[in-house]
Amino acid sequence: MIMSQVTFCPSELKRPAKVWKILKRAFIGRNCMECGICCSGPGGGHRIPVTGNDPFHDALLHAVLNVHHAKAEPAENGGFDIVGGDCCALLEDGGGRKGCRVYRMRPLICAIFPFIVSQVSVQGSEDESGETDKIIAVTTRCPPVKEIAERGVGYLVTADVVGNELPVLTESFKKVILCINMRLPLFRGSMLMNGDKPIFPIL
């Protein structure tokens, strides 16, 4: 789920006072809004990558092969892509509440949402040239993240999401750390640092 390339300038990222109040207003009590936005995408041909070392790789492959409108296409490093139409083939809609057929074993890339790995062009370096790299960011495709971005929060730090009564973000962040510890290629060297502290831009 590497998004299209975007450009941002780290020096322009903003953090208003009392960020935690803004976060709690947006997230508290919302483990998931069940809106299905994270499981859909424009233009059709929606793909969810499952890495070869995903803990649920085999079970996911079996699940996809048993959904009549889903396809599993081989990918690099022993992984595969779950291919659907305008949304994930494993998304189901029950009376207006959208949910995942395989939520307890969903792919790691889904489990980290609203954290994403994004391709970016970073500006503001000393030589004024932009460098392209991967970073772990937080996406405004998730409605509560969009809400906090509109209130002027430009990035999150670890303390924002861990131990701050924000389960939807805390659980996702734990999965991010798991992916880094597993040394998944997608996550290698993707942490943006401010001094010795990681930061997660809101894109």
N, C-alpha and C positions, 0 to 999 in steps of 0.2 A: 504494500500500500504506500509506495513512494509517490507523493503527489507531484504535480507539475512544478517546474522550477519557479521560485519566487525570489524577490529581492528584498532585503531588509537591512537596516543599519542598526547594529546593536546599541550604539550610543543614543539612539532615539527611543529605545524601549522605555516605557514609563511604568512607575509603580506608585499610585497614589497612597496617601496615608491610610492606615487601617484596612489593608487589602483583605484581611481575614473576614471582616464584616461583609464586604462585597461578595466574597466567596461563599460564605454561609448563607447569605440571602439567596444566592443563585442555586446552591447545591443541597442544602440541608434537607434531608428527607427524600431526596430524589436519587435513589440508586440507579434508576433508569426511567426515563420518561416514556419508554416504549413507543417512540415516534418512528423508529425504523430508518431514520435518516442515515445512520452509520452503515446500514446494510444496503443502501441504494446508491446509484450514481447516474449521471447523465450519459446519454448517448448509447445505451445498451451495451451488451457484451460485458456485463459486470463480472469482475474477477476478484477472488479472494485467494491470495497465495498461502499455501500450507507448506512449511519448510520440511525438509527431510528429517530434521531432528525435533520436530514438534512432538511433545509427549503423547499426543493423541493421533498421530499421523495415520496409523492403520485403521483405527476406529472411525476416523473422519472419512477416509477413503471408502470404507464399507458403507457408511451412512449415505455418502453422495451417490454411490452406485445403486442405492435402493430408492432414490428419489427420481421419479420418471422424467422430470424436466431439467435435471441437473447433469452436468458433465464434469469429468475430472480429466484435465489435460496435463500431461507430464511436464515438469519444469526442472530447473537445475538442481543439483545436489540431492537428488532423490525425492524432491518435493513434487507437488502438483498444484494446479490452479482449479478452484471451484468456479465453474463458469455458468452464468445464468443470463437473464435478459437485462431488464432495467434495475433489477435488485438481486441480491444473493439468492441462489436457488434453495437455500436452506431457511429462508425467512418465511414465516407463516403468519397469517392474519386471522386472528380469532375474535370476531365481534368488535373490530376496531382497535384491538390491542395487538400490536405486532410483537412477535417473539421469535427466538431462534430454536429450530428443531433440535439442535445439538448443543444447547447453551453450556452445559456442564463440561463439555469437551471441545468448545469452540476453538478455532485456530488462535495461536498466540497474537497474530496481528489484529484480531478482533478483540481479544482480551485486554489489550493495552489501550484501546480507544477510551477517551479522546486524545491520548498521546499518539503521535504518528512519527514516522521517519520521513522527513521531507528533503527534497533536493533544493538547495538555496544558493543564491549568489549573495555572498556577504560583502557589504560595502563598508567603507570607513576605515580601511587599513591605512597604515602610514604612507604607503606609496599610491594611495587612492585607486588602486586597481581592485576590482571585485574578484573574489575567489569563490569557486563553486565547490560545495561540499554537502555532506549529509548532516542533518541535525535532528535531534529529537525535539519535537515541538508539541503544542497543544492546539487542536483545530477548532475553529469557530463553526465547523459543520455541526458540532454538538450544541444545541440551543443554550444550555446554561453557560457554556464557554463564550458563546457569542454575547450573552448578557454581560458577563464580567468584562469582556473586551470593550463593549460600548460604554462601560463605566470607567474606562481609562486604564485598565490593567493590561500592561504590555507583555508581561512574562510572569511565570511562576517559579518559585524556588522550592526545594525539598520541604522546608518547614511549613509551606502553605498547605501541603496535601497530606503529610504524615502527622498523625496525632492531633488533627484539627477537626475531628468529627465530620470528615468529608469522605464517607466510605466509597462513593463512586470513583473518586480520584485516587484514594489511597490504594484500593485494590488494583486499579490499572497501573499505578506507579510500581507496585510490587512486581507485577508481571514485566514491566520495563526492565527492572533490575535483574529479574530472572533471565530475560533475553540477553542482557549484557553479560551476565555470568556464564551463560551457555555459549558465549562467543559466537552468536549467530552472525554471519557475514553482513546482513542488513544493518546491524547495530554497531559494527566495529567502528570506533573512532567517531561516533556520531554525537557525543555529548558536548554541548556548548558550555564553556566554562567562563566564569567571571572571577578572575583570580583563582582561588582553589575551590570555588563553589559552583556546582552545576546550575544552570538556568534553563528554563524551557519557554522559548518565545511563543506567544499566541499568534497563530497565523490563520 
